[in-house]
Amino acid sequence: MRGDDLRDEIARYRELWRQVRARRLALKADLTARGLDIAAVRTHRDYRRMKKEQRRLTVLIRQRERTLQRRGAE
């Protein structure tokens, strides 16, 4: 992959990360408005799924950034 391709891929992953975060925070606000405590929110199936997806995207972003930095150092 070229540097430009990596930068585009990182930008796409960051945009996905932001979208997932916005959905997760909206779900959290909705669940707390319904009267669930924070422990119940954190164990909610959809909340956990989005948290897991965010962690996966974070790893992918870091891997691509590391590759990009190594290429720049060569």
N, CA, C, O and CB atoms as a CASP TS submission, in Angstrom:
PFRMAT TS
TARGET T0000
AUTHOR 0000-0000-0000
METHOD Language model
MODEL 1
PARENT N/A
ATOM      1  N   MET     1       0.838  -1.184   0.000  1.00  0.00           N
ATOM      2  CA  MET     1       0.000   0.000   0.000  1.00  0.00           C
ATOM      3  C   MET     1       0.880   1.243   0.000  1.00  0.00           C
ATOM      4  O   MET     1       1.929   1.286   0.644  1.00  0.00           O
ATOM      5  CB  MET     1      -0.952   0.000   1.214  1.00  0.00           C
ATOM      6  N   ARG     2       0.443   2.217  -0.712  1.00  0.00           N
ATOM      7  CA  ARG     2       1.149   3.483  -0.741  1.00  0.00           C
ATOM      8  C   ARG     2       0.691   4.345   0.429  1.00  0.00           C
ATOM      9  O   ARG     2      -0.323   4.070   1.070  1.00  0.00           O
ATOM     10  CB  ARG     2       0.920   4.211  -2.084  1.00  0.00           C
ATOM     11  N   GLY     3       1.466   5.394   0.690  1.00  0.00           N
ATOM     12  CA  GLY     3       1.146   6.281   1.801  1.00  0.00           C
ATOM     13  C   GLY     3      -0.208   6.932   1.663  1.00  0.00           C
ATOM     14  O   GLY     3      -0.940   7.069   2.643  1.00  0.00           O
ATOM     15  N   ASP     4      -0.554   7.342   0.427  1.00  0.00           N
ATOM     16  CA  ASP     4      -1.862   7.977   0.217  1.00  0.00           C
ATOM     17  C   ASP     4      -2.996   6.997   0.479  1.00  0.00           C
ATOM     18  O   ASP     4      -4.023   7.360   1.052  1.00  0.00           O
ATOM     19  CB  ASP     4      -1.968   8.529  -1.211  1.00  0.00           C
ATOM     20  N   ASP     5      -2.801   5.751   0.053  1.00  0.00           N
ATOM     21  CA  ASP     5      -3.821   4.727   0.294  1.00  0.00           C
ATOM     22  C   ASP     5      -4.010   4.500   1.787  1.00  0.00           C
ATOM     23  O   ASP     5      -5.136   4.370   2.267  1.00  0.00           O
ATOM     24  CB  ASP     5      -3.440   3.408  -0.399  1.00  0.00           C
ATOM     25  N   LEU     6      -2.893   4.451   2.521  1.00  0.00           N
ATOM     26  CA  LEU     6      -2.982   4.265   3.970  1.00  0.00           C
ATOM     27  C   LEU     6      -3.693   5.439   4.635  1.00  0.00           C
ATOM     28  O   LEU     6      -4.515   5.243   5.531  1.00  0.00           O
ATOM     29  CB  LEU     6      -1.585   4.090   4.572  1.00  0.00           C
ATOM     30  N   ARG     7      -3.382   6.642   4.204  1.00  0.00           N
ATOM     31  CA  ARG     7      -4.043   7.821   4.782  1.00  0.00           C
ATOM     32  C   ARG     7      -5.551   7.793   4.516  1.00  0.00           C
ATOM     33  O   ARG     7      -6.346   8.140   5.389  1.00  0.00           O
ATOM     34  CB  ARG     7      -3.430   9.116   4.209  1.00  0.00           C
ATOM     35  N   ASP     8      -5.937   7.382   3.315  1.00  0.00           N
ATOM     36  CA  ASP     8      -7.367   7.277   2.985  1.00  0.00           C
ATOM     37  C   ASP     8      -8.041   6.213   3.848  1.00  0.00           C
ATOM     38  O   ASP     8      -9.153   6.406   4.341  1.00  0.00           O
ATOM     39  CB  ASP     8      -7.558   6.943   1.486  1.00  0.00           C
ATOM     40  N   GLU     9      -7.351   5.091   4.020  1.00  0.00           N
ATOM     41  CA  GLU     9      -7.913   4.007   4.823  1.00  0.00           C
ATOM     42  C   GLU     9      -8.063   4.432   6.282  1.00  0.00           C
ATOM     43  O   GLU     9      -9.074   4.140   6.920  1.00  0.00           O
ATOM     44  CB  GLU     9      -7.030   2.752   4.723  1.00  0.00           C
ATOM     45  N   ILE    10      -7.054   5.121   6.802  1.00  0.00           N
ATOM     46  CA  ILE    10      -7.129   5.627   8.179  1.00  0.00           C
ATOM     47  C   ILE    10      -8.298   6.589   8.324  1.00  0.00           C
ATOM     48  O   ILE    10      -9.027   6.536   9.314  1.00  0.00           O
ATOM     49  CB  ILE    10      -5.810   6.324   8.580  1.00  0.00           C
ATOM     50  N   ALA    11      -8.479   7.465   7.349  1.00  0.00           N
ATOM     51  CA  ALA    11      -9.590   8.427   7.400  1.00  0.00           C
ATOM     52  C   ALA    11     -10.934   7.705   7.384  1.00  0.00           C
ATOM     53  O   ALA    11     -11.853   8.099   8.103  1.00  0.00           O
ATOM     54  CB  ALA    11      -9.507   9.414   6.217  1.00  0.00           C
ATOM     55  N   ARG    12     -11.060   6.662   6.580  1.00  0.00           N
ATOM     56  CA  ARG    12     -12.315   5.892   6.539  1.00  0.00           C
ATOM     57  C   ARG    12     -12.588   5.218   7.875  1.00  0.00           C
ATOM     58  O   ARG    12     -13.713   5.244   8.373  1.00  0.00           O
ATOM     59  CB  ARG    12     -12.266   4.836   5.423  1.00  0.00           C
ATOM     60  N   TYR    13     -11.539   4.606   8.462  1.00  0.00           N
ATOM     61  CA  TYR    13     -11.714   3.948   9.760  1.00  0.00           C
ATOM     62  C   TYR    13     -12.077   4.958  10.845  1.00  0.00           C
ATOM     63  O   TYR    13     -12.904   4.672  11.711  1.00  0.00           O
ATOM     64  CB  TYR    13     -10.437   3.192  10.153  1.00  0.00           C
ATOM     65  N   ARG    14     -11.460   6.137  10.800  1.00  0.00           N
ATOM     66  CA  ARG    14     -11.785   7.164  11.804  1.00  0.00           C
ATOM     67  C   ARG    14     -13.234   7.622  11.672  1.00  0.00           C
ATOM     68  O   ARG    14     -13.918   7.841  12.673  1.00  0.00           O
ATOM     69  CB  ARG    14     -10.838   8.371  11.665  1.00  0.00           C
ATOM     70  N   GLU    15     -13.694   7.765  10.439  1.00  0.00           N
ATOM     71  CA  GLU    15     -15.092   8.171  10.231  1.00  0.00           C
ATOM     72  C   GLU    15     -16.040   7.097  10.755  1.00  0.00           C
ATOM     73  O   GLU    15     -17.045   7.418  11.391  1.00  0.00           O
ATOM     74  CB  GLU    15     -15.367   8.441   8.732  1.00  0.00           C
ATOM     75  N   LEU    16     -15.737   5.838  10.498  1.00  0.00           N
ATOM     76  CA  LEU    16     -16.546   4.737  11.040  1.00  0.00           C
ATOM     77  C   LEU    16     -16.527   4.771  12.563  1.00  0.00           C
ATOM     78  O   LEU    16     -17.562   4.589  13.204  1.00  0.00           O
ATOM     79  CB  LEU    16     -16.027   3.369  10.529  1.00  0.00           C
ATOM     80  N   TRP    17     -15.348   5.005  13.144  1.00  0.00           N
ATOM     81  CA  TRP    17     -15.207   5.052  14.595  1.00  0.00           C
ATOM     82  C   TRP    17     -16.103   6.138  15.173  1.00  0.00           C
ATOM     83  O   TRP    17     -16.774   5.932  16.184  1.00  0.00           O
ATOM     84  CB  TRP    17     -13.741   5.296  14.992  1.00  0.00           C
ATOM     85  N   ARG    18     -16.106   7.306  14.517  1.00  0.00           N
ATOM     86  CA  ARG    18     -16.949   8.415  14.989  1.00  0.00           C
ATOM     87  C   ARG    18     -18.433   8.080  14.894  1.00  0.00           C
ATOM     88  O   ARG    18     -19.208   8.420  15.788  1.00  0.00           O
ATOM     89  CB  ARG    18     -16.657   9.681  14.184  1.00  0.00           C
ATOM     90  N   GLN    19     -18.825   7.417  13.817  1.00  0.00           N
ATOM     91  CA  GLN    19     -20.225   7.042  13.653  1.00  0.00           C
ATOM     92  C   GLN    19     -20.660   6.060  14.734  1.00  0.00           C
ATOM     93  O   GLN    19     -21.733   6.207  15.318  1.00  0.00           O
ATOM     94  CB  GLN    19     -20.456   6.436  12.269  1.00  0.00           C
ATOM     95  N   VAL    20     -19.826   5.060  14.999  1.00  0.00           N
ATOM     96  CA  VAL    20     -20.145   4.071  16.031  1.00  0.00           C
ATOM     97  C   VAL    20     -20.222   4.752  17.388  1.00  0.00           C
ATOM     98  O   VAL    20     -21.108   4.451  18.188  1.00  0.00           O
ATOM     99  CB  VAL    20     -19.093   2.934  16.054  1.00  0.00           C
ATOM    100  N   ARG    21     -19.296   5.671  17.651  1.00  0.00           N
ATOM    101  CA  ARG    21     -19.300   6.386  18.931  1.00  0.00           C
ATOM    102  C   ARG    21     -20.578   7.194  19.098  1.00  0.00           C
ATOM    103  O   ARG    21     -21.179   7.192  20.172  1.00  0.00           O
ATOM    104  CB  ARG    21     -18.077   7.310  19.037  1.00  0.00           C
ATOM    105  N   ALA    22     -20.992   7.878  18.053  1.00  0.00           N
ATOM    106  CA  ALA    22     -22.213   8.682  18.134  1.00  0.00           C
ATOM    107  C   ALA    22     -23.426   7.796  18.408  1.00  0.00           C
ATOM    108  O   ALA    22     -24.278   8.143  19.226  1.00  0.00           O
ATOM    109  CB  ALA    22     -22.421   9.481  16.833  1.00  0.00           C
ATOM    110  N   ARG    23     -23.506   6.650  17.724  1.00  0.00           N
ATOM    111  CA  ARG    23     -24.627   5.721  17.965  1.00  0.00           C
ATOM    112  C   ARG    23     -24.591   5.169  19.385  1.00  0.00           C
ATOM    113  O   ARG    23     -25.629   5.043  20.033  1.00  0.00           O
ATOM    114  CB  ARG    23     -24.593   4.561  16.955  1.00  0.00           C
ATOM    115  N   ARG    24     -23.387   4.838  19.868  1.00  0.00           N
ATOM    116  CA  ARG    24     -23.250   4.273  21.209  1.00  0.00           C
ATOM    117  C   ARG    24     -23.642   5.291  22.269  1.00  0.00           C
ATOM    118  O   ARG    24     -24.336   4.947  23.226  1.00  0.00           O
ATOM    119  CB  ARG    24     -21.815   3.793  21.446  1.00  0.00           C
ATOM    120  N   LEU    25     -23.213   6.533  22.115  1.00  0.00           N
ATOM    121  CA  LEU    25     -23.564   7.561  23.095  1.00  0.00           C
ATOM    122  C   LEU    25     -25.058   7.891  23.050  1.00  0.00           C
ATOM    123  O   LEU    25     -25.663   8.184  24.081  1.00  0.00           O
ATOM    124  CB  LEU    25     -22.741   8.828  22.848  1.00  0.00           C
ATOM    125  N   ALA    26     -25.648   7.842  21.855  1.00  0.00           N
ATOM    126  CA  ALA    26     -27.094   8.070  21.748  1.00  0.00           C
ATOM    127  C   ALA    26     -27.862   6.949  22.445  1.00  0.00           C
ATOM    128  O   ALA    26     -28.858   7.196  23.124  1.00  0.00           O
ATOM    129  CB  ALA    26     -27.524   8.171  20.263  1.00  0.00           C
ATOM    130  N   LEU    27     -27.391   5.719  22.271  1.00  0.00           N
ATOM    131  CA  LEU    27     -28.024   4.587  22.949  1.00  0.00           C
ATOM    132  C   LEU    27     -27.884   4.724  24.455  1.00  0.00           C
ATOM    133  O   LEU    27     -28.829   4.464  25.199  1.00  0.00           O
ATOM    134  CB  LEU    27     -27.411   3.258  22.478  1.00  0.00           C
ATOM    135  N   LYS    28     -26.710   5.132  24.901  1.00  0.00           N
ATOM    136  CA  LYS    28     -26.483   5.317  26.340  1.00  0.00           C
ATOM    137  C   LYS    28     -27.432   6.367  26.903  1.00  0.00           C
ATOM    138  O   LYS    28     -28.015   6.168  27.969  1.00  0.00           O
ATOM    139  CB  LYS    28     -25.022   5.725  26.611  1.00  0.00           C
ATOM    140  N   ALA    29     -27.589   7.480  26.198  1.00  0.00           N
ATOM    141  CA  ALA    29     -28.499   8.536  26.654  1.00  0.00           C
ATOM    142  C   ALA    29     -29.939   8.029  26.692  1.00  0.00           C
ATOM    143  O   ALA    29     -30.686   8.333  27.622  1.00  0.00           O
ATOM    144  CB  ALA    29     -28.396   9.773  25.737  1.00  0.00           C
ATOM    145  N   ASP    30     -30.323   7.258  25.683  1.00  0.00           N
ATOM    146  CA  ASP    30     -31.681   6.722  25.623  1.00  0.00           C
ATOM    147  C   ASP    30     -31.941   5.753  26.774  1.00  0.00           C
ATOM    148  O   ASP    30     -32.990   5.807  27.417  1.00  0.00           O
ATOM    149  CB  ASP    30     -31.919   6.021  24.281  1.00  0.00           C
ATOM    150  N   LEU    31     -30.978   4.867  27.029  1.00  0.00           N
ATOM    151  CA  LEU    31     -31.159   3.878  28.089  1.00  0.00           C
ATOM    152  C   LEU    31     -31.180   4.530  29.469  1.00  0.00           C
ATOM    153  O   LEU    31     -31.962   4.136  30.334  1.00  0.00           O
ATOM    154  CB  LEU    31     -30.054   2.830  28.025  1.00  0.00           C
ATOM    155  N   THR    32     -30.326   5.520  29.674  1.00  0.00           N
ATOM    156  CA  THR    32     -30.350   6.195  30.977  1.00  0.00           C
ATOM    157  C   THR    32     -31.632   7.013  31.138  1.00  0.00           C
ATOM    158  O   THR    32     -32.128   7.161  32.255  1.00  0.00           O
ATOM    159  CB  THR    32     -29.113   7.107  31.138  1.00  0.00           C
ATOM    160  N   ALA    33     -32.168   7.539  30.052  1.00  0.00           N
ATOM    161  CA  ALA    33     -33.431   8.271  30.126  1.00  0.00           C
ATOM    162  C   ALA    33     -34.578   7.335  30.476  1.00  0.00           C
ATOM    163  O   ALA    33     -35.561   7.748  31.091  1.00  0.00           O
ATOM    164  CB  ALA    33     -33.717   8.984  28.800  1.00  0.00           C
ATOM    165  N   ARG    34     -34.449   6.076  30.081  1.00  0.00           N
ATOM    166  CA  ARG    34     -35.479   5.083  30.428  1.00  0.00           C
ATOM    167  C   ARG    34     -35.380   4.630  31.885  1.00  0.00           C
ATOM    168  O   ARG    34     -36.251   3.916  32.383  1.00  0.00           O
ATOM    169  CB  ARG    34     -35.367   3.868  29.508  1.00  0.00           C
ATOM    170  N   GLY    35     -34.302   5.055  32.565  1.00  0.00           N
ATOM    171  CA  GLY    35     -34.181   4.734  33.981  1.00  0.00           C
ATOM    172  C   GLY    35     -33.186   3.634  34.293  1.00  0.00           C
ATOM    173  O   GLY    35     -33.109   3.201  35.442  1.00  0.00           O
ATOM    174  N   LEU    36     -32.420   3.165  33.318  1.00  0.00           N
ATOM    175  CA  LEU    36     -31.417   2.142  33.591  1.00  0.00           C
ATOM    176  C   LEU    36     -30.197   2.787  34.229  1.00  0.00           C
ATOM    177  O   LEU    36     -29.802   3.893  33.863  1.00  0.00           O
ATOM    178  CB  LEU    36     -31.022   1.392  32.296  1.00  0.00           C
ATOM    179  N   ASP    37     -29.603   2.080  35.193  1.00  0.00           N
ATOM    180  CA  ASP    37     -28.369   2.598  35.787  1.00  0.00           C
ATOM    181  C   ASP    37     -27.190   2.270  34.874  1.00  0.00           C
ATOM    182  O   ASP    37     -27.332   1.514  33.913  1.00  0.00           O
ATOM    183  CB  ASP    37     -28.145   2.007  37.210  1.00  0.00           C
ATOM    184  N   ILE    38     -26.037   2.836  35.178  1.00  0.00           N
ATOM    185  CA  ILE    38     -24.886   2.719  34.286  1.00  0.00           C
ATOM    186  C   ILE    38     -24.416   1.270  34.157  1.00  0.00           C
ATOM    187  O   ILE    38     -23.926   0.878  33.098  1.00  0.00           O
ATOM    188  CB  ILE    38     -23.742   3.594  34.789  1.00  0.00           C
ATOM    189  N   ALA    39     -24.554   0.478  35.202  1.00  0.00           N
ATOM    190  CA  ALA    39     -24.158  -0.928  35.133  1.00  0.00           C
ATOM    191  C   ALA    39     -25.045  -1.680  34.139  1.00  0.00           C
ATOM    192  O   ALA    39     -24.558  -2.519  33.381  1.00  0.00           O
ATOM    193  CB  ALA    39     -24.238  -1.585  36.532  1.00  0.00           C
ATOM    194  N   ALA    40     -26.329  -1.385  34.142  1.00  0.00           N
ATOM    195  CA  ALA    40     -27.253  -2.032  33.205  1.00  0.00           C
ATOM    196  C   ALA    40     -26.986  -1.574  31.777  1.00  0.00           C
ATOM    197  O   ALA    40     -27.118  -2.352  30.832  1.00  0.00           O
ATOM    198  CB  ALA    40     -28.709  -1.732  33.591  1.00  0.00           C
ATOM    199  N   VAL    41     -26.613  -0.313  31.627  1.00  0.00           N
ATOM    200  CA  VAL    41     -26.297   0.204  30.284  1.00  0.00           C
ATOM    201  C   VAL    41     -25.073  -0.521  29.736  1.00  0.00           C
ATOM    202  O   VAL    41     -25.060  -0.939  28.578  1.00  0.00           O
ATOM    203  CB  VAL    41     -26.046   1.747  30.320  1.00  0.00           C
ATOM    204  N   ARG    42     -24.052  -0.668  30.566  1.00  0.00           N
ATOM    205  CA  ARG    42     -22.807  -1.297  30.111  1.00  0.00           C
ATOM    206  C   ARG    42     -22.979  -2.771  29.772  1.00  0.00           C
ATOM    207  O   ARG    42     -22.213  -3.313  28.976  1.00  0.00           O
ATOM    208  CB  ARG    42     -21.741  -1.149  31.169  1.00  0.00           C
ATOM    209  N   THR    43     -23.959  -3.416  30.355  1.00  0.00           N
ATOM    210  CA  THR    43     -24.189  -4.827  30.044  1.00  0.00           C
ATOM    211  C   THR    43     -25.230  -5.011  28.946  1.00  0.00           C
ATOM    212  O   THR    43     -25.534  -6.142  28.566  1.00  0.00           O
ATOM    213  CB  THR    43     -24.627  -5.571  31.292  1.00  0.00           C
ATOM    214  N   HIS    44     -25.778  -3.913  28.435  1.00  0.00           N
ATOM    215  CA  HIS    44     -26.757  -3.991  27.350  1.00  0.00           C
ATOM    216  C   HIS    44     -26.089  -4.553  26.101  1.00  0.00           C
ATOM    217  O   HIS    44     -24.970  -4.161  25.769  1.00  0.00           O
ATOM    218  CB  HIS    44     -27.376  -2.597  27.057  1.00  0.00           C
ATOM    219  N   ARG    45     -26.753  -5.452  25.418  1.00  0.00           N
ATOM    220  CA  ARG    45     -26.176  -6.175  24.282  1.00  0.00           C
ATOM    221  C   ARG    45     -25.691  -5.254  23.169  1.00  0.00           C
ATOM    222  O   ARG    45     -24.570  -5.409  22.684  1.00  0.00           O
ATOM    223  CB  ARG    45     -27.189  -7.136  23.726  1.00  0.00           C
ATOM    224  N   ASP    46     -26.515  -4.305  22.761  1.00  0.00           N
ATOM    225  CA  ASP    46     -26.128  -3.404  21.669  1.00  0.00           C
ATOM    226  C   ASP    46     -24.994  -2.470  22.080  1.00  0.00           C
ATOM    227  O   ASP    46     -24.111  -2.176  21.274  1.00  0.00           O
ATOM    228  CB  ASP    46     -27.332  -2.584  21.213  1.00  0.00           C
ATOM    229  N   TYR    47     -25.012  -2.004  23.317  1.00  0.00           N
ATOM    230  CA  TYR    47     -23.956  -1.129  23.814  1.00  0.00           C
ATOM    231  C   TYR    47     -22.619  -1.864  23.799  1.00  0.00           C
ATOM    232  O   TYR    47     -21.608  -1.320  23.355  1.00  0.00           O
ATOM    233  CB  TYR    47     -24.284  -0.629  25.237  1.00  0.00           C
ATOM    234  N   ARG    48     -22.620  -3.098  24.286  1.00  0.00           N
ATOM    235  CA  ARG    48     -21.389  -3.899  24.294  1.00  0.00           C
ATOM    236  C   ARG    48     -20.896  -4.168  22.881  1.00  0.00           C
ATOM    237  O   ARG    48     -19.693  -4.128  22.623  1.00  0.00           O
ATOM    238  CB  ARG    48     -21.617  -5.226  25.025  1.00  0.00           C
ATOM    239  N   ARG    49     -21.818  -4.440  21.964  1.00  0.00           N
ATOM    240  CA  ARG    49     -21.435  -4.708  20.576  1.00  0.00           C
ATOM    241  C   ARG    49     -20.769  -3.487  19.953  1.00  0.00           C
ATOM    242  O   ARG    49     -19.762  -3.616  19.257  1.00  0.00           O
ATOM    243  CB  ARG    49     -22.662  -5.121  19.749  1.00  0.00           C
ATOM    244  N   MET    50     -21.323  -2.310  20.197  1.00  0.00           N
ATOM    245  CA  MET    50     -20.738  -1.091  19.641  1.00  0.00           C
ATOM    246  C   MET    50     -19.391  -0.780  20.286  1.00  0.00           C
ATOM    247  O   MET    50     -18.476  -0.302  19.615  1.00  0.00           O
ATOM    248  CB  MET    50     -21.693   0.089  19.826  1.00  0.00           C
ATOM    249  N   LYS    51     -19.266  -1.046  21.575  1.00  0.00           N
ATOM    250  CA  LYS    51     -17.996  -0.836  22.266  1.00  0.00           C
ATOM    251  C   LYS    51     -16.922  -1.749  21.678  1.00  0.00           C
ATOM    252  O   LYS    51     -15.779  -1.336  21.485  1.00  0.00           O
ATOM    253  CB  LYS    51     -18.151  -1.090  23.784  1.00  0.00           C
ATOM    254  N   LYS    52     -17.299  -2.978  21.401  1.00  0.00           N
ATOM    255  CA  LYS    52     -16.374  -3.945  20.810  1.00  0.00           C
ATOM    256  C   LYS    52     -15.973  -3.502  19.396  1.00  0.00           C
ATOM    257  O   LYS    52     -14.808  -3.605  19.014  1.00  0.00           O
ATOM    258  CB  LYS    52     -17.014  -5.358  20.775  1.00  0.00           C
ATOM    259  N   GLU    53     -16.934  -3.018  18.641  1.00  0.00           N
ATOM    260  CA  GLU    53     -16.637  -2.547  17.287  1.00  0.00           C
ATOM    261  C   GLU    53     -15.691  -1.351  17.329  1.00  0.00           C
ATOM    262  O   GLU    53     -14.798  -1.235  16.489  1.00  0.00           O
ATOM    263  CB  GLU    53     -17.934  -2.172  16.548  1.00  0.00           C
ATOM    264  N   GLN    54     -15.880  -0.470  18.293  1.00  0.00           N
ATOM    265  CA  GLN    54     -14.987   0.682  18.439  1.00  0.00           C
ATOM    266  C   GLN    54     -13.576   0.236  18.791  1.00  0.00           C
ATOM    267  O   GLN    54     -12.606   0.781  18.263  1.00  0.00           O
ATOM    268  CB  GLN    54     -15.516   1.639  19.510  1.00  0.00           C
ATOM    269  N   ARG    55     -13.450  -0.737  19.666  1.00  0.00           N
ATOM    270  CA  ARG    55     -12.115  -1.242  20.012  1.00  0.00           C
ATOM    271  C   ARG    55     -11.434  -1.852  18.797  1.00  0.00           C
ATOM    272  O   ARG    55     -10.233  -1.662  18.603  1.00  0.00           O
ATOM    273  CB  ARG    55     -12.207  -2.282  21.139  1.00  0.00           C
ATOM    274  N   ARG    56     -12.180  -2.579  17.980  1.00  0.00           N
ATOM    275  CA  ARG    56     -11.623  -3.192  16.772  1.00  0.00           C
ATOM    276  C   ARG    56     -11.145  -2.112  15.799  1.00  0.00           C
ATOM    277  O   ARG    56     -10.061  -2.219  15.226  1.00  0.00           O
ATOM    278  CB  ARG    56     -12.673  -4.103  16.090  1.00  0.00           C
ATOM    279  N   LEU    57     -11.958  -1.081  15.621  1.00  0.00           N
ATOM    280  CA  LEU    57     -11.569   0.010  14.730  1.00  0.00           C
ATOM    281  C   LEU    57     -10.341   0.751  15.254  1.00  0.00           C
ATOM    282  O   LEU    57      -9.488   1.174  14.474  1.00  0.00           O
ATOM    283  CB  LEU    57     -12.729   0.985  14.553  1.00  0.00           C
ATOM    284  N   THR    58     -10.253   0.906  16.570  1.00  0.00           N
ATOM    285  CA  THR    58      -9.095   1.562  17.168  1.00  0.00           C
ATOM    286  C   THR    58      -7.820   0.777  16.857  1.00  0.00           C
ATOM    287  O   THR    58      -6.790   1.363  16.524  1.00  0.00           O
ATOM    288  CB  THR    58      -9.281   1.704  18.692  1.00  0.00           C
ATOM    289  N   VAL    59      -7.896  -0.530  16.967  1.00  0.00           N
ATOM    290  CA  VAL    59      -6.738  -1.375  16.665  1.00  0.00           C
ATOM    291  C   VAL    59      -6.354  -1.233  15.195  1.00  0.00           C
ATOM    292  O   VAL    59      -5.172  -1.104  14.874  1.00  0.00           O
ATOM    293  CB  VAL    59      -7.038  -2.856  17.002  1.00  0.00           C
ATOM    294  N   LEU    60      -7.331  -1.255  14.310  1.00  0.00           N
ATOM    295  CA  LEU    60      -7.044  -1.119  12.881  1.00  0.00           C
ATOM    296  C   LEU    60      -6.405   0.229  12.560  1.00  0.00           C
ATOM    297  O   LEU    60      -5.476   0.306  11.755  1.00  0.00           O
ATOM    298  CB  LEU    60      -8.323  -1.292  12.068  1.00  0.00           C
ATOM    299  N   ILE    61      -6.902   1.286  13.188  1.00  0.00           N
ATOM    300  CA  ILE    61      -6.329   2.618  12.970  1.00  0.00           C
ATOM    301  C   ILE    61      -4.879   2.649  13.439  1.00  0.00           C
ATOM    302  O   ILE    61      -4.005   3.150  12.731  1.00  0.00           O
ATOM    303  CB  ILE    61      -7.156   3.698  13.708  1.00  0.00           C
ATOM    304  N   ARG    62      -4.624   2.119  14.619  1.00  0.00           N
ATOM    305  CA  ARG    62      -3.255   2.112  15.156  1.00  0.00           C
ATOM    306  C   ARG    62      -2.314   1.304  14.270  1.00  0.00           C
ATOM    307  O   ARG    62      -1.178   1.715  14.035  1.00  0.00           O
ATOM    308  CB  ARG    62      -3.242   1.545  16.580  1.00  0.00           C
ATOM    309  N   GLN    63      -2.773   0.170  13.784  1.00  0.00           N
ATOM    310  CA  GLN    63      -1.929  -0.646  12.921  1.00  0.00           C
ATOM    311  C   GLN    63      -1.573   0.104  11.643  1.00  0.00           C
ATOM    312  O   GLN    63      -0.417   0.098  11.219  1.00  0.00           O
ATOM    313  CB  GLN    63      -2.628  -1.965  12.584  1.00  0.00           C
ATOM    314  N   ARG    64      -2.556   0.748  11.032  1.00  0.00           N
ATOM    315  CA  ARG    64      -2.296   1.490   9.791  1.00  0.00           C
ATOM    316  C   ARG    64      -1.384   2.682  10.045  1.00  0.00           C
ATOM    317  O   ARG    64      -0.502   2.972   9.237  1.00  0.00           O
ATOM    318  CB  ARG    64      -3.615   1.964   9.164  1.00  0.00           C
ATOM    319  N   GLU    65      -1.592   3.381  11.172  1.00  0.00           N
ATOM    320  CA  GLU    65      -0.738   4.522  11.491  1.00  0.00           C
ATOM    321  C   GLU    65       0.706   4.074  11.732  1.00  0.00           C
ATOM    322  O   GLU    65       1.645   4.748  11.307  1.00  0.00           O
ATOM    323  CB  GLU    65      -1.276   5.263  12.726  1.00  0.00           C
ATOM    324  N   ARG    66       0.880   2.953  12.403  1.00  0.00           N
ATOM    325  CA  ARG    66       2.222   2.425  12.646  1.00  0.00           C
ATOM    326  C   ARG    66       2.905   2.097  11.330  1.00  0.00           C
ATOM    327  O   ARG    66       4.081   2.408  11.146  1.00  0.00           O
ATOM    328  CB  ARG    66       2.163   1.176  13.541  1.00  0.00           C
ATOM    329  N   THR    67       2.179   1.472  10.415  1.00  0.00           N
ATOM    330  CA  THR    67       2.731   1.147   9.102  1.00  0.00           C
ATOM    331  C   THR    67       3.123   2.415   8.359  1.00  0.00           C
ATOM    332  O   THR    67       4.185   2.475   7.739  1.00  0.00           O
ATOM    333  CB  THR    67       1.721   0.337   8.275  1.00  0.00           C
ATOM    334  N   LEU    68       2.275   3.413   8.423  1.00  0.00           N
ATOM    335  CA  LEU    68       2.547   4.682   7.749  1.00  0.00           C
ATOM    336  C   LEU    68       3.804   5.353   8.333  1.00  0.00           C
ATOM    337  O   LEU    68       4.632   5.880   7.590  1.00  0.00           O
ATOM    338  CB  LEU    68       1.326   5.626   7.875  1.00  0.00           C
ATOM    339  N   GLN    69       3.935   5.327   9.654  1.00  0.00           N
ATOM    340  CA  GLN    69       5.111   5.919  10.287  1.00  0.00           C
ATOM    341  C   GLN    69       6.393   5.180   9.932  1.00  0.00           C
ATOM    342  O   GLN    69       7.438   5.801   9.736  1.00  0.00           O
ATOM    343  CB  GLN    69       4.936   5.939  11.785  1.00  0.00           C
ATOM    344  N   ARG    70       6.317   3.872   9.851  1.00  0.00           N
ATOM    345  CA  ARG    70       7.503   3.088   9.477  1.00  0.00           C
ATOM    346  C   ARG    70       7.914   3.383   8.049  1.00  0.00           C
ATOM    347  O   ARG    70       9.104   3.460   7.745  1.00  0.00           O
ATOM    348  CB  ARG    70       7.237   1.585   9.644  1.00  0.00           C
ATOM    349  N   ARG    71       6.949   3.546   7.182  1.00  0.00           N
ATOM    350  CA  ARG    71       7.278   3.860   5.786  1.00  0.00           C
ATOM    351  C   ARG    71       7.916   5.239   5.671  1.00  0.00           C
ATOM    352  O   ARG    71       8.794   5.454   4.836  1.00  0.00           O
ATOM    353  CB  ARG    71       6.019   3.789   4.908  1.00  0.00           C
ATOM    354  N   GLY    72       7.476   6.166   6.506  1.00  0.00           N
ATOM    355  CA  GLY    72       8.043   7.509   6.473  1.00  0.00           C
ATOM    356  C   GLY    72       9.456   7.549   7.018  1.00  0.00           C
ATOM    357  O   GLY    72      10.243   8.424   6.657  1.00  0.00           O
ATOM    358  N   ALA    73       9.782   6.593   7.897  1.00  0.00           N
ATOM    359  CA  ALA    73      11.115   6.557   8.496  1.00  0.00           C
ATOM    360  C   ALA    73      12.141   5.911   7.566  1.00  0.00           C
ATOM    361  O   ALA    73      13.345   6.079   7.758  1.00  0.00           O
ATOM    362  CB  ALA    73      11.071   5.804   9.820  1.00  0.00           C
ATOM    363  N   GLU    74      11.673   5.179   6.567  1.00  0.00           N
ATOM    364  CA  GLU    74      12.602   4.493   5.659  1.00  0.00           C
ATOM    365  C   GLU    74      13.269   5.431   4.709  1.00  0.00           C
ATOM    366  O   GLU    74      14.076   5.003   3.884  1.00  0.00           O
ATOM    367  CB  GLU    74      11.892   3.434   4.883  1.00  0.00           C
TER
END
